[in-house]
Amino acid sequence: MKYVNARTILPIDLVEELQKYIQAGYIYIPAAGKKKRWGERSGYRTELHLRNEGIRQRYVSGCTIEELSTQYALSAHAIKKIIYQKS
């Protein structure tokens, strides 16, 4: 991302309108297009989904909430939220 002087790319009346809100500062203008959801770019969202599916499968197979809590280093409350979450 590079900084560009607004006067070189925007109409003067738009620059004057922007100056009513901010003077001598920086404005971030995001790229057009669809914004990705949290964790989609890094793949962490998919990783958490797979982990949660594994927790549900192990619970159905007979593991207790306490065992899952220890195995995944999560609180019993977090394990319950994952197990009872609608998918």
Distance bins in CASP14 RR format, pairs under 12 A and 6 or more apart:
PFRMAT RR
TARGET T0000
AUTHOR 0000-0000-0000
RMODE 2
METHOD distances of the structure
MODEL  1
1 26 0 0 0 0 0 1 0 0 0 0 0
1 27 0 0 0 0 0 1 0 0 0 0 0
1 28 0 0 0 0 1 0 0 0 0 0 0
1 29 0 0 0 0 1 0 0 0 0 0 0
1 30 0 0 0 0 0 1 0 0 0 0 0
1 31 0 0 0 0 1 0 0 0 0 0 0
2 9 0 0 0 0 0 1 0 0 0 0 0
2 26 0 0 0 0 0 1 0 0 0 0 0
3 9 0 0 0 0 0 1 0 0 0 0 0
3 25 0 0 0 0 0 1 0 0 0 0 0
3 26 1 0 0 1 0 0 0 0 0 0 0
3 27 0 0 0 0 0 1 0 0 0 0 0
3 28 0 0 0 0 0 1 0 0 0 0 0
3 29 0 0 0 0 0 1 0 0 0 0 0
4 10 0 0 0 0 1 0 0 0 0 0 0
4 26 0 0 0 0 0 1 0 0 0 0 0
4 27 0 0 0 0 0 1 0 0 0 0 0
4 29 0 0 0 0 1 0 0 0 0 0 0
5 15 0 0 0 0 1 0 0 0 0 0 0
5 24 0 0 0 0 0 1 0 0 0 0 0
5 25 0 0 0 0 0 1 0 0 0 0 0
5 26 0 0 0 0 0 1 0 0 0 0 0
5 27 0 0 0 0 0 1 0 0 0 0 0
6 12 0 0 0 0 1 0 0 0 0 0 0
6 13 0 0 0 0 0 1 0 0 0 0 0
6 14 0 0 0 0 1 0 0 0 0 0 0
6 15 1 0 1 0 0 0 0 0 0 0 0
6 16 0 0 0 0 0 1 0 0 0 0 0
6 17 0 0 0 0 0 1 0 0 0 0 0
6 18 1 0 0 1 0 0 0 0 0 0 0
6 19 0 0 0 0 1 0 0 0 0 0 0
6 22 0 0 0 0 0 1 0 0 0 0 0
6 23 0 0 0 0 0 1 0 0 0 0 0
6 24 0 0 0 0 0 1 0 0 0 0 0
6 25 0 0 0 0 0 1 0 0 0 0 0
6 26 0 0 0 0 0 1 0 0 0 0 0
6 27 1 0 0 1 0 0 0 0 0 0 0
6 29 0 0 0 0 0 1 0 0 0 0 0
7 13 0 0 0 0 0 1 0 0 0 0 0
7 14 0 0 0 0 0 1 0 0 0 0 0
7 15 1 0 1 0 0 0 0 0 0 0 0
7 16 0 0 0 0 0 1 0 0 0 0 0
7 18 0 0 0 0 0 1 0 0 0 0 0
7 19 0 0 0 0 0 1 0 0 0 0 0
8 15 0 0 0 0 1 0 0 0 0 0 0
9 15 0 0 0 0 1 0 0 0 0 0 0
9 18 0 0 0 0 0 1 0 0 0 0 0
9 29 0 0 0 0 0 1 0 0 0 0 0
10 16 0 0 0 0 1 0 0 0 0 0 0
10 17 0 0 0 0 1 0 0 0 0 0 0
10 18 1 0 0 1 0 0 0 0 0 0 0
10 19 0 0 0 0 0 1 0 0 0 0 0
10 27 0 0 0 0 0 1 0 0 0 0 0
10 29 0 0 0 0 0 1 0 0 0 0 0
11 17 0 0 0 0 1 0 0 0 0 0 0
11 18 0 0 0 0 0 1 0 0 0 0 0
12 18 0 0 0 0 0 1 0 0 0 0 0
12 19 0 0 0 0 0 1 0 0 0 0 0
13 19 0 0 0 0 0 1 0 0 0 0 0
13 20 0 0 0 0 0 1 0 0 0 0 0
14 20 0 0 0 0 0 1 0 0 0 0 0
14 21 0 0 0 0 0 1 0 0 0 0 0
14 27 0 0 0 0 0 1 0 0 0 0 0
15 21 0 0 0 0 0 1 0 0 0 0 0
15 22 0 0 0 0 0 1 0 0 0 0 0
15 23 0 0 0 0 0 1 0 0 0 0 0
15 27 0 0 0 0 0 1 0 0 0 0 0
16 23 0 0 0 0 0 1 0 0 0 0 0
18 24 0 0 0 0 0 1 0 0 0 0 0
18 25 0 0 0 0 1 0 0 0 0 0 0
18 26 0 0 0 0 0 1 0 0 0 0 0
18 27 1 0 0 1 0 0 0 0 0 0 0
18 29 0 0 0 0 0 1 0 0 0 0 0
19 25 0 0 0 0 1 0 0 0 0 0 0
19 27 0 0 0 0 0 1 0 0 0 0 0
21 27 0 0 0 0 1 0 0 0 0 0 0
22 28 0 0 0 0 0 1 0 0 0 0 0
30 36 0 0 0 0 0 1 0 0 0 0 0
34 40 0 0 0 0 0 1 0 0 0 0 0
35 41 0 0 0 0 0 1 0 0 0 0 0
36 42 0 0 0 0 1 0 0 0 0 0 0
36 43 0 0 0 0 0 1 0 0 0 0 0
36 44 0 0 0 0 0 1 0 0 0 0 0
36 45 0 0 0 0 1 0 0 0 0 0 0
37 43 0 0 0 0 0 1 0 0 0 0 0
37 44 0 0 0 0 0 1 0 0 0 0 0
37 45 1 0 0 1 0 0 0 0 0 0 0
37 46 0 0 0 0 0 1 0 0 0 0 0
37 49 0 0 0 0 0 1 0 0 0 0 0
38 44 0 0 0 0 1 0 0 0 0 0 0
38 45 1 0 0 1 0 0 0 0 0 0 0
38 46 0 0 0 0 0 1 0 0 0 0 0
38 48 0 0 0 0 0 1 0 0 0 0 0
39 45 1 0 1 0 0 0 0 0 0 0 0
39 46 0 0 0 0 1 0 0 0 0 0 0
39 47 0 0 0 0 1 0 0 0 0 0 0
39 48 0 0 0 0 1 0 0 0 0 0 0
39 49 0 0 0 0 0 1 0 0 0 0 0
40 46 0 0 0 0 1 0 0 0 0 0 0
40 47 0 0 0 0 0 1 0 0 0 0 0
40 48 0 0 0 0 0 1 0 0 0 0 0
40 49 0 0 0 0 0 1 0 0 0 0 0
42 48 0 0 0 0 0 1 0 0 0 0 0
43 49 0 0 0 0 1 0 0 0 0 0 0
43 50 0 0 0 0 0 1 0 0 0 0 0
44 50 0 0 0 0 0 1 0 0 0 0 0
44 51 0 0 0 0 0 1 0 0 0 0 0
45 51 0 0 0 0 0 1 0 0 0 0 0
45 52 0 0 0 0 0 1 0 0 0 0 0
46 52 0 0 0 0 0 1 0 0 0 0 0
46 53 0 0 0 0 0 1 0 0 0 0 0
47 53 0 0 0 0 0 1 0 0 0 0 0
47 54 0 0 0 0 0 1 0 0 0 0 0
48 54 0 0 0 0 0 1 0 0 0 0 0
48 55 0 0 0 0 0 1 0 0 0 0 0
48 72 0 0 0 0 0 1 0 0 0 0 0
48 74 0 0 0 0 0 1 0 0 0 0 0
48 78 0 0 0 0 0 1 0 0 0 0 0
48 82 0 0 0 0 1 0 0 0 0 0 0
48 85 0 0 0 0 0 1 0 0 0 0 0
49 55 0 0 0 0 0 1 0 0 0 0 0
49 56 0 0 0 0 0 1 0 0 0 0 0
49 82 0 0 0 0 0 1 0 0 0 0 0
49 85 0 0 0 0 0 1 0 0 0 0 0
49 87 0 0 0 0 1 0 0 0 0 0 0
50 56 0 0 0 0 0 1 0 0 0 0 0
50 57 0 0 0 0 0 1 0 0 0 0 0
51 57 0 0 0 0 0 1 0 0 0 0 0
51 58 0 0 0 0 0 1 0 0 0 0 0
51 68 0 0 0 0 0 1 0 0 0 0 0
51 71 0 0 0 0 0 1 0 0 0 0 0
51 72 1 0 0 1 0 0 0 0 0 0 0
51 73 0 0 0 0 0 1 0 0 0 0 0
51 74 0 0 0 0 1 0 0 0 0 0 0
51 78 0 0 0 0 0 1 0 0 0 0 0
51 79 0 0 0 0 0 1 0 0 0 0 0
51 82 0 0 0 0 1 0 0 0 0 0 0
52 58 0 0 0 0 0 1 0 0 0 0 0
52 59 0 0 0 0 0 1 0 0 0 0 0
52 68 0 0 0 0 0 1 0 0 0 0 0
52 72 0 0 0 0 1 0 0 0 0 0 0
52 74 0 0 0 0 0 1 0 0 0 0 0
52 78 0 0 0 0 0 1 0 0 0 0 0
52 79 0 0 0 0 1 0 0 0 0 0 0
52 81 0 0 0 0 1 0 0 0 0 0 0
52 82 1 0 1 0 0 0 0 0 0 0 0
52 83 0 0 0 0 1 0 0 0 0 0 0
52 84 0 0 0 0 0 1 0 0 0 0 0
52 85 1 0 0 1 0 0 0 0 0 0 0
52 86 0 0 0 0 0 1 0 0 0 0 0
52 87 0 0 0 0 1 0 0 0 0 0 0
53 59 0 0 0 0 0 1 0 0 0 0 0
53 60 0 0 0 0 0 1 0 0 0 0 0
53 82 0 0 0 0 1 0 0 0 0 0 0
53 83 0 0 0 0 0 1 0 0 0 0 0
53 85 0 0 0 0 0 1 0 0 0 0 0
53 87 0 0 0 0 1 0 0 0 0 0 0
54 60 0 0 0 0 1 0 0 0 0 0 0
54 61 0 0 0 0 1 0 0 0 0 0 0
54 63 0 0 0 0 1 0 0 0 0 0 0
54 68 0 0 0 0 1 0 0 0 0 0 0
54 71 0 0 0 0 0 1 0 0 0 0 0
54 72 0 0 0 0 1 0 0 0 0 0 0
54 79 0 0 0 0 0 1 0 0 0 0 0
54 82 0 0 0 0 1 0 0 0 0 0 0
54 83 0 0 0 0 0 1 0 0 0 0 0
54 87 0 0 0 0 0 1 0 0 0 0 0
55 61 0 0 0 0 0 1 0 0 0 0 0
55 62 0 0 0 0 0 1 0 0 0 0 0
55 63 0 0 0 0 1 0 0 0 0 0 0
55 64 0 0 0 0 0 1 0 0 0 0 0
55 65 0 0 0 0 1 0 0 0 0 0 0
55 67 0 0 0 0 0 1 0 0 0 0 0
55 68 1 0 1 0 0 0 0 0 0 0 0
55 69 0 0 0 0 1 0 0 0 0 0 0
55 71 0 0 0 0 1 0 0 0 0 0 0
55 72 1 0 0 1 0 0 0 0 0 0 0
55 73 0 0 0 0 0 1 0 0 0 0 0
55 74 0 0 0 0 1 0 0 0 0 0 0
55 76 0 0 0 0 0 1 0 0 0 0 0
55 78 0 0 0 0 1 0 0 0 0 0 0
55 79 1 0 0 1 0 0 0 0 0 0 0
55 80 0 0 0 0 0 1 0 0 0 0 0
55 81 0 0 0 0 0 1 0 0 0 0 0
55 82 1 0 1 0 0 0 0 0 0 0 0
55 83 1 0 0 1 0 0 0 0 0 0 0
55 84 0 0 0 0 0 1 0 0 0 0 0
55 85 0 0 0 0 1 0 0 0 0 0 0
55 87 0 0 0 0 0 1 0 0 0 0 0
56 62 0 0 0 0 0 1 0 0 0 0 0
56 63 0 0 0 0 0 1 0 0 0 0 0
56 65 0 0 0 0 0 1 0 0 0 0 0
56 68 0 0 0 0 1 0 0 0 0 0 0
56 72 0 0 0 0 0 1 0 0 0 0 0
56 79 0 0 0 0 1 0 0 0 0 0 0
56 80 0 0 0 0 0 1 0 0 0 0 0
56 81 0 0 0 0 0 1 0 0 0 0 0
56 82 1 0 0 1 0 0 0 0 0 0 0
56 83 1 0 1 0 0 0 0 0 0 0 0
56 84 0 0 0 0 1 0 0 0 0 0 0
56 85 0 0 0 0 1 0 0 0 0 0 0
56 86 0 0 0 0 0 1 0 0 0 0 0
56 87 1 0 0 1 0 0 0 0 0 0 0
57 63 0 0 0 0 1 0 0 0 0 0 0
57 68 0 0 0 0 0 1 0 0 0 0 0
57 82 0 0 0 0 0 1 0 0 0 0 0
57 83 0 0 0 0 0 1 0 0 0 0 0
57 87 0 0 0 0 0 1 0 0 0 0 0
58 64 0 0 0 0 1 0 0 0 0 0 0
58 65 0 0 0 0 0 1 0 0 0 0 0
58 67 0 0 0 0 1 0 0 0 0 0 0
58 68 1 0 0 1 0 0 0 0 0 0 0
58 69 0 0 0 0 0 1 0 0 0 0 0
58 70 0 0 0 0 0 1 0 0 0 0 0
58 71 1 0 0 1 0 0 0 0 0 0 0
58 72 0 0 0 0 1 0 0 0 0 0 0
58 79 0 0 0 0 1 0 0 0 0 0 0
58 82 0 0 0 0 0 1 0 0 0 0 0
58 83 0 0 0 0 1 0 0 0 0 0 0
59 65 1 0 0 1 0 0 0 0 0 0 0
59 66 0 0 0 0 0 1 0 0 0 0 0
59 67 0 0 0 0 1 0 0 0 0 0 0
59 68 1 0 0 1 0 0 0 0 0 0 0
59 69 0 0 0 0 0 1 0 0 0 0 0
59 71 0 0 0 0 0 1 0 0 0 0 0
59 72 0 0 0 0 0 1 0 0 0 0 0
59 76 0 0 0 0 0 1 0 0 0 0 0
59 79 1 0 0 1 0 0 0 0 0 0 0
59 80 0 0 0 0 1 0 0 0 0 0 0
59 82 0 0 0 0 1 0 0 0 0 0 0
59 83 1 0 1 0 0 0 0 0 0 0 0
59 84 0 0 0 0 1 0 0 0 0 0 0
59 85 0 0 0 0 0 1 0 0 0 0 0
60 68 0 0 0 0 0 1 0 0 0 0 0
60 83 0 0 0 0 1 0 0 0 0 0 0
61 67 0 0 0 0 0 1 0 0 0 0 0
61 68 0 0 0 0 0 1 0 0 0 0 0
62 68 0 0 0 0 1 0 0 0 0 0 0
62 83 0 0 0 0 0 1 0 0 0 0 0
63 69 0 0 0 0 1 0 0 0 0 0 0
63 70 0 0 0 0 1 0 0 0 0 0 0
63 71 1 0 0 1 0 0 0 0 0 0 0
63 72 0 0 0 0 0 1 0 0 0 0 0
63 79 0 0 0 0 1 0 0 0 0 0 0
63 83 0 0 0 0 0 1 0 0 0 0 0
64 70 0 0 0 0 1 0 0 0 0 0 0
64 71 0 0 0 0 0 1 0 0 0 0 0
64 76 0 0 0 0 1 0 0 0 0 0 0
64 79 0 0 0 0 1 0 0 0 0 0 0
64 80 0 0 0 0 0 1 0 0 0 0 0
64 83 0 0 0 0 0 1 0 0 0 0 0
65 71 0 0 0 0 0 1 0 0 0 0 0
65 72 0 0 0 0 0 1 0 0 0 0 0
65 74 0 0 0 0 1 0 0 0 0 0 0
65 75 0 0 0 0 1 0 0 0 0 0 0
65 76 1 0 1 0 0 0 0 0 0 0 0
65 77 0 0 0 0 1 0 0 0 0 0 0
65 78 0 0 0 0 1 0 0 0 0 0 0
65 79 1 0 1 0 0 0 0 0 0 0 0
65 80 1 0 0 1 0 0 0 0 0 0 0
65 81 0 0 0 0 0 1 0 0 0 0 0
65 82 0 0 0 0 1 0 0 0 0 0 0
65 83 1 0 0 1 0 0 0 0 0 0 0
65 84 0 0 0 0 0 1 0 0 0 0 0
66 72 0 0 0 0 0 1 0 0 0 0 0
66 74 0 0 0 0 0 1 0 0 0 0 0
66 75 0 0 0 0 0 1 0 0 0 0 0
66 76 1 0 0 1 0 0 0 0 0 0 0
66 77 0 0 0 0 0 1 0 0 0 0 0
66 79 0 0 0 0 1 0 0 0 0 0 0
66 80 0 0 0 0 0 1 0 0 0 0 0
67 74 0 0 0 0 0 1 0 0 0 0 0
67 76 0 0 0 0 0 1 0 0 0 0 0
67 79 0 0 0 0 1 0 0 0 0 0 0
68 74 1 0 0 1 0 0 0 0 0 0 0
68 75 0 0 0 0 0 1 0 0 0 0 0
68 76 0 0 0 0 1 0 0 0 0 0 0
68 77 0 0 0 0 0 1 0 0 0 0 0
68 78 0 0 0 0 1 0 0 0 0 0 0
68 79 1 0 1 0 0 0 0 0 0 0 0
68 80 0 0 0 0 1 0 0 0 0 0 0
68 81 0 0 0 0 0 1 0 0 0 0 0
68 82 0 0 0 0 1 0 0 0 0 0 0
68 83 0 0 0 0 1 0 0 0 0 0 0
69 75 1 0 0 1 0 0 0 0 0 0 0
69 76 1 0 1 0 0 0 0 0 0 0 0
69 77 0 0 0 0 1 0 0 0 0 0 0
69 78 1 0 0 1 0 0 0 0 0 0 0
69 79 1 0 1 0 0 0 0 0 0 0 0
69 80 0 0 0 0 1 0 0 0 0 0 0
69 81 0 0 0 0 0 1 0 0 0 0 0
69 82 0 0 0 0 0 1 0 0 0 0 0
69 83 0 0 0 0 0 1 0 0 0 0 0
70 76 0 0 0 0 1 0 0 0 0 0 0
70 79 0 0 0 0 1 0 0 0 0 0 0
71 79 0 0 0 0 1 0 0 0 0 0 0
72 78 0 0 0 0 1 0 0 0 0 0 0
72 79 1 0 0 1 0 0 0 0 0 0 0
72 82 0 0 0 0 1 0 0 0 0 0 0
72 83 0 0 0 0 0 1 0 0 0 0 0
73 79 0 0 0 0 0 1 0 0 0 0 0
74 80 0 0 0 0 1 0 0 0 0 0 0
74 81 0 0 0 0 1 0 0 0 0 0 0
74 82 1 0 0 1 0 0 0 0 0 0 0
74 83 0 0 0 0 0 1 0 0 0 0 0
75 81 0 0 0 0 1 0 0 0 0 0 0
75 82 0 0 0 0 0 1 0 0 0 0 0
76 82 0 0 0 0 0 1 0 0 0 0 0
76 83 0 0 0 0 0 1 0 0 0 0 0
77 83 0 0 0 0 0 1 0 0 0 0 0
77 84 0 0 0 0 0 1 0 0 0 0 0
78 84 0 0 0 0 0 1 0 0 0 0 0
78 85 0 0 0 0 0 1 0 0 0 0 0
79 85 0 0 0 0 0 1 0 0 0 0 0
END
